[in-house]
């Protein structure tokens, strides 16, 4: 067995149980056609997605490696068909890593919104911004858009997202602005968004600007939760909501302060003192009524979104490598799931690496023997 085949055999052990059965159940591999096994289908797809090769180059490399002899068109069709399969593998690996919904089944359709920049291969490769929405907890991509990274209407904004009445949108502070909140309100959707105090001013019932720091300074113990009525002023009408806040632990505060210091050193500018105070808290604005969701539940929903965000922060270095297929939404979504899968496998390999024996793999999985009690 050559080194490439050996590495692939080790990688296969990281896949969740039943991954081959799921390939047929999901319709990804109804017929093999040019492949000898489901194993080879996945290997060819990961060559394309994980290594950043074009479909044509992938076909050439797959043939040279003895994986499969197929055309780039066949690979594209396989990629389209594999969307559900790749999504399922991502979901299972996320569960293994502890990222899963812990409460009852959500009553609403919950969607986490994010965006990332992808660069095509080569020194002169174009950059694209990938905007997407993931349904939670199933981690299903229900919205997908690609824009340039510069120019008008290319940034992160909630107004880009088509929403339905009753949708609950979870977003980070990059989406924290009045037009975005107003856009969702007009569509009958609600939002839980991390507060950016610079871009999303909040107001009291009489129209006065909320003075946040005096309220926050009264929260002294870590884990203490408070909420206050708050309104976002849009051009058409005020939008009612709540500000929910929780004080971080001292360890989390120290970490946040170090990030601010590093940013100051990198950008050579002085941070405002109030910014350092705000860093002691997690501040979330929501339009969900208190009768439906307590402040603790609001923050718990955002916590789950933050788990997804942490995962994607780690993914972005991998997502930035490769050629985004712009053929159609289905192949693009499958490509995205493939990228997530590669990153999750990498994370799992790193996680297991600290516990693996010197020979480089899990002996019990390989031999079927039982570990010593």
Secondary structure by P-SEA (a helix, b strand, c coil): ccaaaaaaaaaaaacccaaaaaaaaacccccccccccaaaaaaaaaaaccccccaaaaaaaaaaaccccccaaaaaaaaaaaaaaaaaaaaaaaaaacccccccccccbbbbbbbbbbbcccccbbbbbbbbccccccccccbbbbbcccccccccccccccccccbbbbbccccccaaaaaaaaaacbbbbcccccccbbbbcccccccccaaaaaacccccbbbbbbbbbbcccbbbbbbbbbbbbcaaaaaaaaaaaaaaaaaacccccaaaaaaaacbbbbbccccccccaaaaaaaaaaaaaaaaaaaaacccccccccccccaaaaaaaaaaaaaaaaaaaaaaaaccccccccccccccccccccc
